[in-house]
Amino acid sequence: MKKILLVEDDKTMQSLIKTLLEFEGFLTILPSEMQTRVILEEIKNTNPEAIIMDVNLRQVSGLEVLTEIRNCEETKTIKVMMSSGLDRRDDCLKAGADGFLQKPYMPDQLINWLKSITES
């Protein structure tokens, strides 16, 4: 089962995405806390195939976490899909994201991307 780390602090979005991913056969991992250190530890401990991360987390900037992911030797090659209610595509791609989805997005956009990077 392919592991996906979901870094989303909105409980409704978290539940919807987790349900969608599990329906599609992915194992969804949620960080215990939305803090950069905890998220990075979770990535290193679980080695997910991909990360889905909101840009606007309450406790930390998703872009800052992305920068940390890309600067760490152990995590820099993991695929990261960023999402936001605002069009932050350019910011995310410049920071090293592999993709960006603006909310609300269609579930198949996310699933198609995940399948394209995990089916090799």
N, C-alpha and C positions, 0 to 999 in steps of 0.2 A: 504494500500500500504506500503510495507517494505521500510524503509529509509536507504540509503547508503550514508555515507560521503566519497567523493572522494577528496583525498589530492594529487593532481598531478599538477605540475606547467607548464608542457609542454602542450601548448594550443591544439596541434594536438591530443596528447594522451588523454587529458581531453575530447575533443569533441568526439573522437571515443568511449571511455569507457562510457561516459554519454549517447550517442546514444544507445549503446548496452544495458546498464542497463535499460533505459526507454523502449526500445523495449521488454525487458523481464519482464516489469511490476514493476520495482523498481523506487522509487522516489530518484533522485540523488541530493545530497546537496553538494555545493562547498563552502569552506571557503572564506570569503571576502578578506583575506590576508593570505599569507603563512608564518605566524609567530606562534611560539609555543603558546603564550598566546591566540591568536585569534582562532587557531585550537581547543584548549582545551575549550574555551568558546562556540564555535560552537557545540562541542560534547555534552557539558552539556545542552545547550539550545535545541538541536534537538533530543537527545537520539537515535542515529541511531542503527539499528540492527547490522551493520558492518561498518568497515572502510577499504577502499582500499587506501594504501599510498605508494608513491614512496620513496625509500631510499634516493635518491639524489635530494633533493629540493634545489633550488638556495639560498634561504635565511636562511634555517635551515636544520639540519640533520633529516631525517625521523626517524632514530634510537633514536635520542634524544627526539623527540616528542613521540615515542612509549614508551620510559622509563617514561616520564611524565604521559602518559595515564595509564600505569600499576601502578604507584605510587599514583594515585588519587583514593580515595575511590569511587567516583561517576562514574568513567569511567573504572576501572580496569577489569571489566568482559566483556566489549564489544569486539567482535571478530575483529581481525585486520589481513588483508592480505597485506603483504609488496611485493613490486616489484622493480626490478632493471634490467638494461641491463647487469650488472655484477652478477656473482654468489655470492650473499651475504646471501644465505640460512642459513648457520650456525650462522652468526652474528645476523640475524633477529630472528631466533628461540630462541637463547640464550637471546635476549633482551625481549622476551615475545610475539613475533608474533604467531598467530594461523596458519599461512601459508605463503608461499613464492612462487611467480611466477617470473621466469626470462623472461625478454622481449627479443624478441617478444614471446608472448604466444598465444595459440589458445583461442578464446573467450569462447568456451565451458568449458575450464578449470576453468575460473573465475566464470561463471554462475553456473556450477555444484557445486562449493564450496559454493557460496552464497545460492543456493537452499538447500544444505545440512545443513546449519546452521540456515536458516530462516524458514524452513518447519518443525515445531514441533507440 
